[in-house]
Structure formats: C-alpha cells, structure tokens
Amino acid sequence: MKPFRLKSLPVVRVWGGTRLAPGATQPVGERWEVYGELQLEGSTETLDQLCVRLGRGLLGDWAPDPNLGFPLLIKWLDCQDWLSIQVHPDDSVAPAGLRGKAEAWYFAQVDAQAEVIHGWKSSQPSRSELQALTPRDWLNYLKRYRPEAGSWSYTSPGTVHALGPGLLVYEVQQSSDLTYRLYDWDRLGLDGQPREMHVEQGIAAICDSLPEPVVAPPEDLLGKLEVICPHFLVESVSGERSWSTTGKSFEIITALAPTHVDDHLLEEGASILVPADAGPVRCSSAGSWLRVRLAPGQKE
C-alpha cells in the first residue's frame, strides 16, 4: 500500500483561536491530522478500520495488536489562552482497556509573552502534600519557562504541565484522551459551566505512573533525532531523502514547508501516512519535514 492522507478534523476548545480553522464560529484549539477515527481522503473508511483490515502490513511489526486501532495521534494546537493545569497517566495507571498518554511538542510559533508550565520547581511533593493543595496552590509548585520557536519538549506520563497563550504547537502523542485537570484558572467552559476537575485521578497519575525505560534509537535515521520514548520517535529532516520502509513501523511525514512525498504534495502543516510495507519512498522539500515512527521493538 502506498502513502495516503486522512481528512483532518478541527476540534473546538475553550482555549483555542482562529489559526487552524479561519472563519470558524467557535474557538478551534486543535486540528487532528492522523487519528484512528479519521476517514481516509476520498473514502468513508476510517484509519482504525484499515488497521483491522490490513493489520501489520499497515502498522508494522513493532505495533500493538491491530485490533486495538491506530496507536498514535498527530495534531496541531492553537493556544490563545492557558490550557488547564493537567497531567496524563501512563498505561499502567490508565483505566483497563485504555492507553496512557505520553506526548511531545514542537513549538512552531511562539509569541513574545508565551510560556509553558512543565514539571516541579524543585522536588515533587508527597502524595499527602498534593492532596492538601487548594486549586490555585498548584501554581506555586510548578516551573514556568519560555520555549524557543523550533524547539521540542517531551512530556512523560505523570508530568504536570500546561501550554500557555501565544503558542502554535505540533503534537505527537499516544492515541488517548486521558487528561486529568488539576486547575483551570477559575474559568467557565463554552457551555457557561465550570469544567470538570479530576484531582484524585491526577494525583494517582503523578505518583503511580512508572519511570519510562530508555529506548535505543534505530540505525536508519534520516535526519536529526528530536524525541525518542517507549511509544514513538520523531526526526526532523531537511531537503530530499529516498529510503525504503522495513516492515517494522508505519511512518508519518509532516510538512513544515511544502513537501513532496512520492506523488503527493503536502502543504505546510499537512501530514501523510506511509504504511509499513510501502517499500521505496521519496520525500523532498525546500524546507524541513518531520518523520514519526513507533519506537524500536515496543509493543503494548
């Protein structure tokens, strides 16, 4: 099977803006580019359905059971307000049958005052100390920093974090929507009601998510290795490359500038999925592009 595209999906979020869906009547915070429930371009078949039909020919030998659906989610985020102070569990803490959520961010645009909250200022408080915090107290313990445009950040499960206003972010994550909100800036949701908090589940994710093992990078990198974790790896590549898939993992190519992938022309920000058994692939760009794969030898 040759590379193919999916129909992207804009997602309304209370903290979103207008960059991902000009003309939308509500704030669009996310645009999902590769996700199991998205339909193939020119078809009504979803990516998850294709996983079941094609199995490891699509996903590769390193993938989990194809019947579990596509394992990653690729999306863009337009942050015009703070996201909630939040945390994600790992696979061991997630409810039965659900994945945890590890994620990586590429900061495509960073406005002058943009910030990120990520991790603790010093040592992690104990479980009892976390349980005693009032909602706004979380801010006193967390580290803020200003990211650089073009930089990457990896967020392992159990890491408390929040993206701030003025960021355009590309995100690679496990295919999971498990987000436990700890504090939401005392704001209301789009329905005029306070958004649900998940403090008890969040504290369990902080305290009980397991340390992640170190993963050795594969030998067939095409560019600069930006992120590697037990669930995926990301490279940034410039110019032209030709290679052949090995059957170990599907690949996702995302264009940071107009990019040709075989017979497809990707506009800036677009993604295409390369099946594990696609064989020879050629990618060329006057700028840069990203290559996302599963991590070597990791299965759920």
C-alpha positions, 0 to 999 in steps of 0.5 A: 500500500502506498502513502495516503492522507486522512481528512483532518478534523478541527476540534473546538476548545475553550482555549483555542483561536482562529489559526487552524480553522479561519472563519470558524464560529467557535474557538478551534484549539486543535486540528487532528491530522492522523487519528484512528477515527479519521476517514481516509481522503476520498473514502468513508473508511476510517484509519482504525478500520484499515488497521483491522483490515490490513493489520501489520502490513499497515502498522508494522511489526513493532505495533500493538495488536491491530485490533486495538486501532491506530496507536498514535495521534498527530495534531496541531494546537492553537493556544490563545489562552492557558490550557488547564493545569493537567497531567496524563497517566501512563498505561499502567495507571490508565483505566483497563482497556485504555492507553496512557498518554505520553506526548511531545511538542514542537513549538512552531510559533511562539509569541513574545509573552508565551510560556509553558508550565512543565514539571516541579520547581524543585522536588515533587511533593508527597502524595499527602502534600498534593492532596492538601493543595487548594486549586490555585496552590498548584501554581506555586509548585510548578516551573514556568519557562519560555520555549524557543520557536523550533524547539521540542519538549517531551512530556512523560506520563505523570508530568504536570504541565500546561501550554500557555497563550501565544503558542502554535504547537505540533503534537505527537502523542499516544492515541488517548484522551486521558487528561486529568485537570488539576486547575483551570484558572477559575474559568467557565467552559463554552457551555457557561459551566465550570469544567470538570476537575479530576484531582484524585485521578491526577494525583494517582497519575503523578505518583503511580505512573512508572519511570519510562525505560530508555529506548535505543534509537534505530540505525536508519535515521534520516535526519536529526533525532528530536524525541525518542520514548517507549511509544514513538520517535520523531526526526526532523529532516531537511531537503530530499531523502529516498529510503525504503520502509522495513516492515517494522513501523508505519511512518508519518511525514509532516510538512513544515514547508511544502513537501513532496512525498512520492506523488503527493504534495503536502502543504505546510502543516499537512501530514501523510501516512506511509504504511509499513510495507510501502517499500521505496519512498521519496520525500523532498522539500525546500524546507524541513519535514518531520518523520514519526515512527513507533519506537524500536521493538515496543509493543503494548 
